[in-house]
């Protein structure tokens, strides 16, 4: 979640959850069809096992790993994402000892990936233990329905709340949002972005990043074409492309590496432009090294002050934006700049209009 009134939104979600949680119960009202001894015995057996079945169903709804096989399957996927070859079967046996597993993985080169694996495993183990802890209490209980219902609902809320990822800065660039999505995705897993609400303001730059990715991807496909004319079209698009980011930093170098070995890729001007493209890509990675962290809450007061000052100055900045926009259109008409450059500059102006430009200016100055 990212926006301007997240505290209020989270409060609303908590209130809505309370209404929902009241309906979640471990004990359903089950009435036997007759008073026969066998049926009474069967009804009592159903009453005994029904809470466990409901707890298990809730855990599966929230995709909580409740079996050793489930956790090991997730861990196997994450370990297979490593470039280095490891004895996976041996490491899987350490699923309940994340610290010991971390010590073994610390010997490999990819520290960041290993840290993500351990962090995700610890969360899975924590959820697993919480589930089985409550299940054991239910099995031993002879009454205490009210207390168990409360514990059940608290556990459901814990599982639900852990699924929220909150970005407090409403002016966070699209590339940083993408990096945050990657960070929250377990290593080796395939994540789908199913949809978003309110595609304006904060989310606008996020959408622009995907549009830029599409442009880059289509150009790369042309670059792989065996016809020189089509390959040059893709090459020319990429050399003038200025929106490299996390979506392009992996697949594009790999494609260039493949094409460099082809007859077309061996041409002198292709080799020269490849070097320029990779240089631009490296520069964009260096510029994007700012990350989201715990400092957001600490800087909340400072951000509020800057936003207040920006609201006063925005009228003057709006006049400047209008002048720049007019100049962009004039330069495009006179063919001093191309359509792609004009679109990029207008996107920057549109983003600036949504706010956050003063904070961005301060961060660049003191970075």
Secondary structure, 3 states (H helix, E strand, C coil): CECCCHHHHHHHHHHHHHHHHCCCCCCCCCCCCCCCHHHHHHHHHHHHHHHHHHHHHHHHHCCCCCCHHHHHHHHHHHHHCCCCCCCHHHHHCCCCCHHHHHHHHCCCCCHHHHHHHHHHHHHHHHHHHHHHHHHHHHHHCCCCHHHHHHHHHHHHHHHHHCCCCCECCCCCCHHHHHHHHHHHCCCCCCCCCCCCCCCCHHHHHHHHHHHHHHHHHHHHHHHCCCCHHHHHHHHHHHHHCCCCCCCCCCHHHHHHHHHCCCCCCCCHHHHHHHHHHHHHHHHHHHHCCCCCCCHHHHCHHHHHHHHHHHHHHHHHHHHHHHHHHHHHHHHHHCCCCCHHHHHHHHHHHHHHHCCCHHHHHHHHHHC
